[in-house]
């Protein structure tokens, strides 16, 4: 009787072990396809630590770890660089505010600030940030104005010859077309010089003031700089300038009739001297240099 109870106890223990380990008749435990079977958990005797179960590769037994994401942008910079970035941003903002204030005072009607600080405003605006209303109102430009020059020179045989009219404005236009960052000189130097000359001279193109004489000398220097690369074939003795104004043809749907023939404003001949170029004239390009 005792022997039978012992065999029953051993059998019950084995069955309990098989159910706990998930095996039947020595077969390994079933699991998801493609994964190796996990060893059964073994209960440690009382008072002893439970043995560690090997972890599956790629799986953290402690659970997913919480990683700190790096800070992006200015917050990710060190304190020194953050201070430097703040100083740069403040400087750019200050310059932008000063520029907007100067341009506003330049285009605003005369007031106390412009009367007191007019020189500072003009020095800031001219020549890079010049403002005018010719494009919008009250009367936008409706003409194409070109400045042309011709020269009287002495050829190799000693004879005096006169060149054809050379369109100086067209040279500037060619330098601007297709240029994303055109030169301020190509855009405004000749045009402003011609406007200054016409505004400083009375009827008959007689220089009646220091401003008029300076504008005439300024135009001669511009013309000589442009004629330098023309290869006229001899030393330049005199030059002559004129403007050609041609009205812009209205669109086809407009009933307006406009005379598009050019109108010329011809100036007198000017004798060229070495002073008509900022650095003087070299290479015998003028009569005086010879």
C-alpha positions as CSV (number, residue, x, y, z in Angstrom):
1,X,0.0,0.0,0.0
2,X,2.8,2.4,0.8
3,X,4.6,1.5,-2.4
4,X,1.5,2.3,-4.5
5,X,1.1,5.6,-2.8
6,X,4.7,6.4,-3.5
7,X,4.3,5.6,-7.2
8,X,1.2,7.7,-7.4
9,X,3.1,10.6,-5.8
10,X,6.0,10.3,-8.2
11,X,3.6,10.2,-11.2
12,X,1.7,13.3,-10.0
13,X,4.9,15.1,-9.5
14,X,6.1,14.3,-13.0
15,X,2.7,15.4,-14.5
16,X,2.9,18.6,-12.6
17,X,6.4,19.2,-13.9
18,X,5.4,18.5,-17.5
19,X,2.4,20.9,-17.3
20,X,4.7,23.5,-15.8
21,X,7.4,23.1,-18.4
22,X,4.9,22.8,-21.3
23,X,6.3,19.4,-22.5
24,X,4.5,16.2,-23.2
25,X,6.4,13.0,-23.5
26,X,9.7,14.9,-23.7
27,X,8.6,17.2,-26.6
28,X,9.8,20.8,-26.6
29,X,7.2,23.5,-25.9
30,X,5.4,24.9,-28.9
31,X,5.9,28.6,-29.8
32,X,5.4,31.0,-32.6
33,X,6.9,29.8,-35.9
34,X,10.4,31.0,-36.6
35,X,11.3,31.5,-32.9
36,X,13.4,29.1,-30.9
37,X,11.7,27.6,-27.9
38,X,12.2,29.2,-24.6
39,X,13.5,27.2,-21.7
40,X,10.9,26.5,-19.0
41,X,11.0,28.5,-15.9
42,X,12.4,26.6,-13.0
43,X,11.2,27.3,-9.5
44,X,14.1,27.7,-7.2
45,X,14.0,26.0,-3.8
46,X,12.9,28.1,-0.9
47,X,15.6,30.6,0.3
48,X,17.5,30.6,-3.0
49,X,17.4,33.2,-5.8
50,X,15.6,32.2,-9.0
51,X,18.0,31.4,-11.8
52,X,18.1,34.0,-14.6
53,X,16.4,33.1,-17.9
54,X,18.4,33.9,-21.0
55,X,17.0,36.8,-22.9
56,X,15.9,36.6,-26.5
57,X,18.4,38.3,-28.8
58,X,17.3,41.9,-29.6
59,X,14.9,42.1,-26.7
60,X,15.7,44.1,-23.6
61,X,14.4,42.0,-20.6
62,X,14.1,45.2,-18.6
63,X,11.6,46.7,-21.1
64,X,12.1,49.5,-23.6
65,X,14.5,52.1,-22.5
66,X,13.6,55.8,-22.6
67,X,16.2,57.7,-24.6
68,X,16.5,61.5,-24.5
69,X,16.2,63.2,-27.9
70,X,18.9,65.8,-28.7
71,X,17.6,69.4,-28.7
72,X,17.3,71.0,-32.1
73,X,18.0,74.6,-33.3
74,X,19.3,77.3,-31.1
75,X,18.3,75.3,-27.9
76,X,20.9,72.7,-28.8
77,X,23.8,75.2,-28.8
78,X,26.0,75.8,-25.9
79,X,25.5,78.9,-23.7
80,X,28.3,80.8,-25.4
81,X,26.9,80.2,-28.9
82,X,23.3,81.0,-27.8
83,X,24.5,84.4,-26.5
84,X,26.4,85.0,-29.7
85,X,23.3,84.2,-31.8
86,X,21.2,86.5,-29.7
87,X,23.7,89.3,-30.1
88,X,23.8,88.8,-33.9
89,X,20.0,88.7,-34.2
90,X,19.8,91.9,-32.1
91,X,22.4,93.7,-34.3
92,X,20.6,92.7,-37.5
93,X,17.2,93.8,-36.2
94,X,18.8,97.2,-35.1
95,X,20.3,97.8,-38.5
96,X,17.0,96.9,-40.2
97,X,15.1,99.3,-38.0
98,X,17.6,102.1,-38.6
99,X,17.4,101.5,-42.4
100,X,13.6,101.6,-42.4
101,X,13.6,104.8,-40.3
102,X,16.1,106.5,-42.7
103,X,14.2,105.6,-45.8
104,X,10.9,106.7,-44.2
105,X,12.4,110.1,-43.3
106,X,13.8,110.4,-46.9
107,X,10.5,110.0,-48.6
108,X,8.4,111.7,-45.9
109,X,7.5,115.4,-46.2
110,X,9.8,117.9,-44.6
111,X,9.6,117.8,-40.8
112,X,11.7,118.7,-37.7
113,X,13.8,115.5,-37.9
114,X,14.7,115.9,-41.6
115,X,15.5,119.6,-41.1
116,X,17.9,118.7,-38.2
117,X,19.3,115.5,-39.4
118,X,18.9,115.8,-43.2
119,X,22.6,115.4,-43.9
120,X,22.7,112.1,-42.1
121,X,19.6,110.8,-43.9
122,X,21.0,111.8,-47.3
123,X,24.3,110.1,-46.5
124,X,22.6,106.9,-45.6
125,X,20.2,106.8,-48.6
126,X,22.4,107.9,-51.4
127,X,23.4,106.4,-53.7
128,X,22.5,102.8,-53.0
129,X,19.0,103.3,-51.6
130,X,17.7,106.2,-53.7
131,X,13.9,106.5,-53.7
132,X,11.7,108.2,-56.3
133,X,8.1,108.1,-57.5
134,X,8.7,108.1,-61.3
135,X,7.5,104.6,-61.7
136,X,4.1,105.2,-60.0
137,X,2.7,108.7,-59.8
138,X,1.8,111.2,-60.8
139,X,3.3,110.8,-64.3
140,X,5.3,107.6,-64.9
141,X,8.0,107.7,-67.5
142,X,6.6,107.0,-71.0
143,X,9.8,107.5,-73.0
144,X,13.0,105.6,-73.7
145,X,15.9,108.1,-73.3
146,X,19.3,107.2,-74.5
147,X,22.6,109.1,-74.2
148,X,24.8,109.0,-77.2
149,X,28.4,110.3,-77.9
150,X,30.7,110.8,-80.8
151,X,34.3,111.8,-81.0
152,X,36.5,113.8,-83.2
153,X,39.9,112.2,-83.5
154,X,43.1,112.3,-85.5
155,X,44.0,109.2,-87.5
156,X,47.4,107.8,-88.3
157,X,47.7,109.9,-91.4
158,X,47.1,113.2,-89.4
159,X,43.6,113.7,-90.8
160,X,40.7,114.6,-88.5
161,X,37.8,112.3,-88.5
162,X,34.4,112.1,-86.8
163,X,33.1,108.8,-85.4
164,X,29.5,107.6,-85.6
165,X,27.2,108.1,-82.7
166,X,27.8,105.5,-80.0
167,X,24.8,104.6,-77.8
168,X,26.3,104.7,-74.3
169,X,22.9,103.8,-72.7
170,X,22.7,100.7,-74.8
171,X,26.1,99.6,-73.4
172,X,24.7,99.8,-69.9
173,X,21.5,98.0,-70.8
174,X,23.6,95.1,-72.3
175,X,25.5,94.8,-69.0
176,X,22.3,94.6,-67.0
177,X,20.3,92.1,-69.2
178,X,20.5,88.6,-67.7
179,X,22.4,89.8,-64.7
180,X,20.8,88.9,-61.4
181,X,23.0,91.4,-59.5
182,X,23.6,94.3,-61.9
183,X,26.1,97.0,-61.0
184,X,24.8,100.2,-59.6
185,X,27.1,102.1,-62.0
186,X,25.6,100.4,-65.0
187,X,22.1,101.2,-63.8
188,X,22.4,104.8,-62.7
189,X,25.7,106.5,-63.3
190,X,25.1,107.8,-66.9
191,X,21.4,108.4,-66.3
192,X,22.0,110.5,-63.1
193,X,24.9,112.3,-64.7
194,X,22.7,113.3,-67.7
195,X,19.8,114.4,-65.4
196,X,22.3,116.4,-63.3
197,X,23.7,118.1,-66.4
198,X,20.3,119.1,-67.8
199,X,19.1,120.3,-64.4
200,X,22.2,122.5,-63.8
201,X,22.2,124.3,-67.2
202,X,20.0,127.1,-68.3
203,X,18.6,127.5,-71.8
204,X,21.3,127.2,-74.5
205,X,23.4,124.8,-72.4
206,X,25.6,127.6,-71.0
207,X,27.3,126.7,-67.7
208,X,26.2,129.6,-65.5
209,X,27.2,128.1,-62.1
210,X,29.8,125.9,-60.4
211,X,27.3,123.0,-60.3
212,X,26.8,123.3,-64.1
213,X,30.6,123.3,-64.8
214,X,31.1,120.3,-62.5
215,X,28.2,118.4,-64.2
216,X,29.8,119.0,-67.6
217,X,33.2,117.7,-66.4
218,X,31.5,114.7,-64.9
219,X,29.8,113.9,-68.2
220,X,33.0,114.2,-70.1
221,X,34.7,111.8,-67.8
222,X,31.9,109.2,-68.2
223,X,32.0,109.6,-72.0
224,X,35.8,109.2,-72.2
225,X,35.7,106.1,-70.0
226,X,33.2,104.5,-72.4
227,X,35.0,105.6,-75.5
228,X,38.3,104.2,-74.2
229,X,37.4,100.7,-75.5
230,X,35.9,101.9,-78.8
231,X,39.2,101.8,-80.7
232,X,38.5,104.8,-82.8
233,X,41.9,104.7,-84.4
234,X,43.5,107.9,-83.1
235,X,43.8,110.4,-80.3
236,X,40.5,112.0,-79.2
237,X,40.4,115.7,-79.5
238,X,36.7,116.6,-78.9
239,X,33.6,114.8,-78.0
240,X,29.9,115.6,-78.4
241,X,26.9,114.2,-76.5
242,X,23.2,114.1,-77.3
243,X,20.1,112.5,-75.9
244,X,17.5,110.6,-77.9
245,X,14.0,110.5,-76.5
246,X,11.5,108.2,-78.1
247,X,7.9,107.7,-76.9
248,X,6.8,104.2,-76.0
249,X,4.3,102.8,-78.4
250,X,0.9,102.2,-76.8
251,X,-0.5,98.6,-76.7
252,X,-2.5,97.4,-79.7
253,X,-5.9,97.6,-77.9
254,X,-5.4,101.3,-77.0
255,X,-6.9,104.0,-79.3
256,X,-4.1,106.4,-78.3
257,X,-2.0,107.8,-81.1
258,X,1.7,108.6,-80.2
259,X,4.5,109.9,-82.3
260,X,7.3,107.4,-81.8
261,X,10.0,109.2,-83.8
262,X,13.1,110.0,-81.7
263,X,13.7,113.6,-80.6
264,X,17.3,114.6,-80.1
265,X,18.9,117.1,-77.7
266,X,22.3,117.8,-79.1
267,X,25.0,119.4,-76.9
268,X,28.0,121.5,-78.1
269,X,31.4,120.0,-78.8
270,X,33.7,119.7,-75.8
271,X,37.5,119.8,-76.0
272,X,39.0,116.8,-74.1
273,X,41.8,117.3,-71.7
274,X,43.8,115.1,-69.4
275,X,41.6,116.1,-66.5
276,X,38.6,114.4,-68.1
277,X,39.6,111.1,-66.6
278,X,40.1,110.6,-62.9
279,X,43.6,109.2,-63.3
280,X,44.6,111.4,-66.3
281,X,44.9,110.2,-69.8
282,X,47.6,107.7,-71.0
283,X,48.4,106.2,-74.3
284,X,47.8,109.4,-76.3
285,X,44.0,109.1,-76.2
286,X,43.6,112.9,-76.1
287,X,45.2,115.8,-77.9
288,X,46.7,117.3,-74.7
289,X,48.4,114.0,-73.9
290,X,50.3,114.1,-77.2
